[in-house]
Amino acid sequence: MRRNILLICIWVLAIVMAAVPASAGNWYFGGGVDVAGVESKQPFLTDQNGFGLILNGGYRFTENISLDVAISSLALEDTGGADITYSIFSIGPKIDFLSVYNNGWSPWVLFGLTSHVLSWDNFFDEVDGSGISFALGADFRVTYSGVIQVALRTHSFDGEWNFNAVDYDTDTTEFTVSYIWNTWR
């Protein structure tokens, strides 16, 4: 159920962002690939690696400050061999240190709040939680209105299993590469 809601939110966000006219001037959005490592003290999620997709976008307030939103969906496999879908939603301020248009590239940092859902595909098990995120990366200008974004994102969250009160203290590290189309200059 939550996976369907997440997919609907992703599509609505993508449609709204695509419908924004070019004259808006401050929106950006894109997508790419995501490789992640998950560490947890729980036996089903001890050390897992996954691969997936990321959609990211946001609104740029100034040349150096924007509100960034990212949605990741990863495929994992637990220690028992069951498939897991891991979804991460994050939102927070992004601070660029340089102008990507004046310099051709810009390093940046991001601090965010996150929501996490781990759901087993063959069972009704699900772990939901929220936490914090820190990211650093760089945008490299490749076209007039597009950049390649390379990022390292870390997340820490406290999750709870849906069948009992077992806590899943989990840390995730993501490496993402995305193409970001933007309307800002």
N, C-alpha and C positions, 0 to 999 in steps of 0.2 A: 504494500500500500504506500509506504513512504517513498519507495523508489519511483512509483508512478507520479506522486506529487512532485518529486525532485525533477523528473523529466519534463513535466508540464511547466514548471518554473523556468527551466533552462530554455525551452522553446519560446515561452512568452518573452523572456528577456532578450533572446536572439531576434525575435520578430519586432519588438519595440525598438531595439537598437538599429535594426536595418531600416526601419521606417523613419528614423530621424533624418530630416533634410540636411544636406551638406552645409547649409548656412548656419546650422546650430553652432558650429565652431568649437565645441568643447568636449564632445563625446569621443570615446575610443572603444573598440572591441576587437576581438580576435579569438584565435584558438590554436592549439598545438598538441604536442605529445608530452606525456608525463611519466616519469619513472620514479618509483617511491620505495622506501624501506620503512617497515613498520616494526616497532619494538614494543613488547608488552610483557608484563610479569605473568600473564595468564597463560595456561598451557596450550590453548588453541592458537594463540597469536604471538608466540615467543619471538621469533625473528622471521618476518615475511618480506618478500620483495614482490612488487607488482608493476604493471604497465597499464596505461590508460590514456585518457584524453583530458584536456583542460580547456575551458572556455573562460576568457577573462575580458573585462571591460571596465569602464568607469567614466567619471566625469572630471575633467581637468579644470580647476578653479583658477590657477595661475600657471605660469610656465614651469614652476617647480613643485606645485602641490596639487594632488588629485585624490579623489576617493576611488579606490580600486575594489573591484568585486571579482572573485574567481570561484569557479565551480569545477571540481575535479571528480572524475569517476575512474576508479581503478579496479582491476581484476586481480584477486589474490587467491591463494590456496592455503587452507589451514593445515596443521600437522597431521590431521586424519585424512587428508586428501580431498576434503569438500571445498567447493568453489565459494568464494566470498566476493561480494561487490562492496567496495569501499567508496563512499561519497563524502567529499569535503566541500563545504561552502564557507568562504571567508570574505570579510569586508573590513576595510580599514584605510587609513591615510597612507599615501605613497609620496615620498619626498625625493625628487630628482635633484642631483647635485649640479648638473650642467644642462644647457639647452641642447637637446638632440638635433635641432635644426641648425644651430650655430656651430656645433662641434662635430656633428656626425655620429656621436654616441653620447650616452649619459648613464653614469652609475646611479643607482637608487637604493633606498631602503623602504620597507613597508612594515607596519605593525598592524595586526588585525585581530578581530574576534572571529571564532570559527564554530561551525556546527559539523558534527561527524556522525555518519551512519555506517555501520558495518552490518551487512545482512548476508546470511548464508543462503545460497540459492536453492538447496534441496531441503531446508528445514525452515521452521518458523522462528529461528533464533535471530535476534537483532540486538546490536549494541548501539545505543544513542548517547551522545555526549556533546559537550561544548568545551571550548578552551581558548587558548591564545595562539597567535602565530607571529613569526618574525621571518622576513624575507629580505634577501639582497640580490641584486642583479644588475643587468645593464641592458639598455635599449640601443640597437644599432640601426641607423637609418639606411634603408635599402631602396626606397622609392620616396617620392615627394610626400605621399600620404601614408607611408607604412614603415614599420620598424620590425626587426627581429628582436624578440625579447628572450633573454636567457636568465633564468632565475633559480636560486636555491631557496626553498621554503621549508621552514621547520614548524611543526605543530606539536603542542602538548595538550592532551585533553583527558578529562575524567569521564568515562562512559559507564553506563549501567546496562546490564543484560536484562532483556525484557521478561525473563522467567523468574528471576530472583534478584536480590540486592547485591550481587557480586559486582564489585567495581573493576573496571578495566582502565587502569592508568596506562595510557598509551602515548608514545612519541612517534612522530612520523617525519621523515625527511624526504622532500620531493625535489627532483631536478626537472625543470620544465623548459621547453623551447617552443615559442609561439610566434606567429605572425600577427601583429597588431595593426589594424587599419585605424586611422584617426582622422578627425576633421580639424584638429587644432594646428595652428601654424606658429 
